[in-house]
Amino acid sequence: MSSPTHVTASPATVAVLGPGGVGGLLAAVLSRAGHRVICLAREETASVLRESGVTVRSGAFGEFTAVVEADTELREPVDLLLVAVKQTSLDAALERVPAGVMGPDTVVVPLLNGVEHVESLRGRYGAARVAAGVIRVEATRVAPGVVEHGSPFCDIDLAGLPEPVLGRVAELLRPAGVGVRIASSEASALWAKLAFLAPFALLTTRHLTDAEGVRTAHREDLVALTEEISAVATACGASLDPAKGLAMYDNCPPGMRSSMRRDAEAGRALELDAIGGAVLRAAEREGVAVPVTARLVAEVGQRYGGSGA
């Protein structure tokens, strides 16, 4: 992956809501590529970012510190708004972005787990400016303004808006080193991510294991979950092959863990409803039986509190 220090497209103004692991990494690489970046966070975090910027430690992007602006609220129109908070804090975080501040050409790209948040954001900001986006990356905020990027990739799929609009977003992100693909449909983009994430998150969290444990000690459940969720995805308009899903798990680094497991170990709120709950609700709507998924969602909820129902 390239690590550019200049931008090849026209500089843009980008707001990042939630400069944690994912948001902090994107803020840093976009700033380094020459864009103006405004991070939106609580005052304690915003103060650190204004003073020290965002430091990235990455095998793919290198180690560097990028200068960013930071505020507790968006106060001017921007070209692109990246929503990188977790579902559990989405409602509160959106108060930092008043709908009235949006410009006529602002594009909103949410990078949350799950499939249900897109329509919620469209209700708030307008269907014509909210894309469907998913990101594949392992990035962790180890301190305010400090991000460790553990995966050799940072890839985003986009859908849900006219291709010329998505193309402009892609042209903004690619020179910063972010891989971008415009997906064939919104359903395929969102469900391809969830169909991989949900089995991995549920099993690693339920058994406090990693990718190696998921594909060996818990393979029977992995196969069942992959088949169930692929069937739900297909019923929702995204034709997925469970065999390809299993092959992805077999190619994961052995020690890879899910963000849900990390949240459970740290005592943070889990995205159980956004991940497992979304699958169960879609399965009920489409009349697809998902007994193993329902069992794992219930077991994770009982162990850590909360519900995916």
C-alpha positions in Angstrom: 0.0 0.0 0.0 1.3 3.4 -0.9 2.1 6.0 1.7 1.6 9.3 -0.2 2.6 12.6 1.3 0.7 14.8 -1.2 -2.7 14.7 -2.7 -3.4 14.1 -6.4 -7.0 15.4 -6.3 -8.2 18.8 -5.3 -7.8 19.3 -1.5 -11.1 18.9 0.3 -12.5 19.6 3.8 -13.3 16.3 5.6 -15.0 16.0 9.0 -14.4 12.8 11.0 -17.0 12.0 13.6 -15.3 9.7 16.1 -11.5 9.9 15.8 -10.8 6.6 17.5 -9.0 3.7 15.8 -10.8 3.7 12.4 -11.6 7.4 12.4 -8.2 8.5 13.7 -6.4 6.5 11.0 -8.5 7.9 8.2 -8.1 11.5 9.6 -4.4 11.1 9.7 -3.9 9.7 6.2 -6.2 12.2 4.7 -4.5 15.1 6.5 -1.1 13.8 5.3 -2.4 13.6 1.8 -3.1 17.4 1.9 -6.8 17.6 2.9 -8.1 19.8 5.7 -9.5 17.4 8.4 -11.8 18.4 11.3 -12.1 15.8 14.0 -15.3 15.9 16.1 -15.1 14.5 19.6 -15.5 15.3 23.3 -13.5 18.4 24.5 -10.9 16.3 26.3 -10.1 14.4 23.1 -10.4 17.5 20.9 -8.0 19.3 23.1 -5.4 16.6 22.7 -5.8 16.5 18.9 -5.5 20.2 18.5 -2.3 20.2 20.4 -0.7 17.0 19.3 -2.4 15.8 16.1 -2.9 12.1 15.4 0.0 9.7 15.6 -0.2 6.6 13.5 1.9 3.4 14.0 1.4 1.2 10.9 3.3 -1.3 8.9 1.4 -0.2 5.8 1.4 3.6 6.3 4.5 3.9 8.4 4.8 5.9 11.6 3.9 9.6 11.4 2.0 12.4 13.1 -0.6 14.4 11.2 -1.9 17.8 12.0 -5.7 18.0 12.3 -8.3 20.5 13.5 -10.7 19.4 16.3 -13.9 20.6 17.7 -16.9 19.4 19.7 -19.4 20.3 17.0 -19.3 20.8 13.2 -19.8 24.5 12.6 -19.4 24.7 8.8 -20.2 22.8 5.6 -17.7 20.1 4.6 -17.2 18.0 1.4 -17.2 14.7 3.2 -18.4 13.5 6.6 -17.0 10.2 7.8 -19.0 8.7 10.6 -16.7 6.3 12.5 -18.3 5.9 15.9 -19.7 2.7 17.2 -23.4 2.0 17.0 -23.6 2.1 20.8 -22.7 5.8 20.8 -24.2 6.9 17.5 -27.2 8.8 18.7 -25.2 10.9 21.1 -22.4 11.5 18.6 -24.7 12.8 15.9 -25.6 15.7 18.2 -22.1 17.0 17.1 -23.3 17.3 13.5 -26.4 19.4 13.2 -28.4 18.7 10.1 -28.6 22.4 9.2 -24.8 22.7 8.9 -24.6 20.3 5.9 -23.6 21.9 2.6 -25.5 21.2 -0.6 -22.8 18.8 -1.8 -21.8 17.2 1.5 -21.5 13.4 1.3 -22.0 11.4 4.4 -20.2 8.0 4.6 -21.0 5.9 7.7 -18.4 3.2 8.5 -20.3 1.5 11.3 -20.9 -2.2 11.8 -24.4 -3.5 10.9 -26.9 -2.7 8.2 -29.7 -0.7 9.9 -27.9 2.6 10.6 -27.9 3.8 7.0 -31.6 4.5 6.9 -31.5 6.2 10.2 -28.8 8.6 8.9 -30.8 9.2 5.8 -33.7 10.2 7.9 -31.6 12.8 9.6 -29.4 14.2 6.8 -31.3 13.3 3.6 -31.3 10.3 1.4 -29.5 12.1 -1.4 -26.3 12.7 0.6 -25.9 9.5 2.7 -23.9 6.6 1.2 -23.6 3.0 2.4 -20.1 2.4 3.4 -18.1 -0.5 5.0 -14.5 -0.6 6.0 -12.1 -3.5 6.4 -9.3 -2.6 8.7 -7.8 -3.4 12.1 -7.0 -0.1 13.8 -7.0 0.5 17.6 -6.9 3.8 19.5 -4.3 3.1 22.3 -4.6 6.7 23.7 -6.3 9.9 22.6 -4.7 10.8 19.3 -2.6 7.6 19.0 -3.6 4.8 16.6 -2.1 1.4 15.9 -3.0 0.0 12.5 -2.5 -3.7 12.6 -3.8 -4.9 9.3 -1.9 -4.7 6.0 -4.9 -3.1 4.4 -7.5 -0.3 4.8 -10.3 -0.9 2.3 -13.7 0.8 1.9 -16.7 -0.3 -0.1 -19.2 2.3 -1.2 -22.7 2.1 -2.5 -26.1 3.7 -2.2 -25.6 6.9 -4.2 -25.1 7.7 -7.9 -21.7 6.5 -9.2 -20.4 9.9 -10.0 -20.9 11.0 -6.4 -19.3 7.8 -5.1 -16.5 8.3 -7.6 -15.6 11.7 -6.2 -15.4 10.2 -2.7 -13.1 7.4 -4.1 -10.9 10.0 -5.8 -10.5 11.8 -2.5 -9.6 8.6 -0.5 -7.4 6.7 -2.9 -4.5 9.1 -3.0 -4.3 8.9 0.8 -3.6 5.1 0.4 -7.2 3.9 1.2 -8.4 1.1 -1.1 -11.9 2.0 -2.4 -14.3 -0.2 -4.4 -17.8 0.9 -5.6 -20.0 -2.1 -4.8 -22.6 -3.5 -7.2 -25.4 -2.8 -4.7 -26.0 -1.4 -1.2 -27.3 -4.8 0.0 -24.2 -6.6 -1.2 -21.8 -4.1 0.4 -23.5 -4.1 3.8 -24.3 -7.8 4.1 -20.9 -9.0 2.8 -19.3 -7.2 5.7 -21.9 -8.3 8.3 -21.9 -11.9 7.1 -18.2 -12.2 7.8 -18.3 -10.0 11.0 -21.2 -11.5 12.8 -19.9 -15.1 13.1 -16.4 -13.9 14.0 -17.6 -11.4 16.6 -20.1 -13.8 18.2 -17.7 -16.7 18.5 -14.6 -14.8 19.5 -16.6 -13.0 22.2 -18.6 -15.9 23.5 -15.4 -18.1 23.8 -12.8 -15.4 24.3 -10.8 -16.9 21.4 -9.2 -15.7 18.2 -9.4 -16.6 14.5 -7.5 -19.9 15.1 -9.9 -20.9 17.8 -12.9 -20.0 15.7 -11.9 -22.1 12.7 -10.7 -25.1 14.7 -12.3 -25.6 18.2 -15.6 -23.9 17.2 -15.7 -24.8 13.5 -19.1 -26.5 13.7 -20.8 -23.4 15.0 -18.7 -21.3 12.5 -20.1 -23.3 9.6 -23.6 -23.1 10.8 -23.4 -19.4 11.5 -21.9 -18.7 8.1 -24.6 -20.7 6.3 -27.4 -19.1 8.3 -26.3 -15.5 7.8 -25.5 -16.1 4.2 -29.1 -17.3 3.8 -30.4 -14.1 5.5 -28.2 -11.9 3.3 -29.4 -13.7 0.2 -33.0 -13.1 1.2 -32.2 -9.4 1.7 -30.9 -9.1 -1.8 -27.2 -9.9 -1.4 -26.3 -13.3 -2.9 -23.5 -14.7 -0.8 -21.6 -18.0 -1.0 -21.0 -19.5 2.5 -18.0 -21.5 1.2 -16.3 -18.2 0.2 -17.0 -16.9 3.7 -15.4 -19.9 5.3 -12.4 -19.6 3.1 -11.9 -16.0 4.4 -11.8 -17.3 8.0 -9.3 -19.9 7.1 -7.0 -17.1 5.7 -7.2 -14.8 8.7 -4.1 -14.3 10.8 -4.2 -16.8 13.7 -4.2 -14.2 16.5 -6.9 -12.0 14.9 -9.6 -10.9 17.4 -12.8 -9.1 16.9 -13.5 -5.6 18.2 -16.5 -7.0 20.1 -14.2 -9.3 22.0 -11.9 -6.4 22.8 -14.9 -4.4 24.0 -16.0 -7.3 26.2 -12.6 -7.6 27.8 -12.4 -3.9 28.5 -15.9 -3.8 30.0 -17.3 -1.5 27.2 -20.8 -1.7 25.7 -21.0 -4.3 23.0 -22.4 -3.8 19.5 -24.4 -7.0 20.0 -27.7 -5.4 18.8 -26.1 -3.8 15.7 -24.4 -7.0 14.7 -26.3 -10.0 16.0 -29.6 -8.3 16.6 -29.7 -7.0 13.0 -29.3 -10.5 11.7 -32.1 -11.8 13.9 -34.5 -9.0 12.9 -33.8 -9.5 9.2 -34.2 -13.3 9.6 -37.6 -12.8 11.2 -38.7 -10.4 8.4 -37.6 -12.8 5.7 -38.7 -16.0 7.3 -35.2 -17.5 7.5 -34.4 -19.9 10.4 -31.3 -19.0 12.3 -31.2 -21.2 15.4 -27.4 -21.1 16.0 -27.2 -17.4 15.5 -30.0 -16.9 18.0 -28.3 -19.1 20.5 -25.0 -17.3 20.2 -26.6 -13.9 20.5 -28.4 -15.0 23.6 -25.3 -16.5 25.2 -23.2 -13.4 24.6 -26.0 -11.2 25.9 -26.4 -13.3 29.0 -22.6 -13.3 29.7 -22.0 -9.6 29.2 -25.4 -8.0 29.6 -27.5 -6.5 26.9 -29.5 -8.1 24.2 -29.5 -8.6 20.5 -33.2 -9.1 20.3 
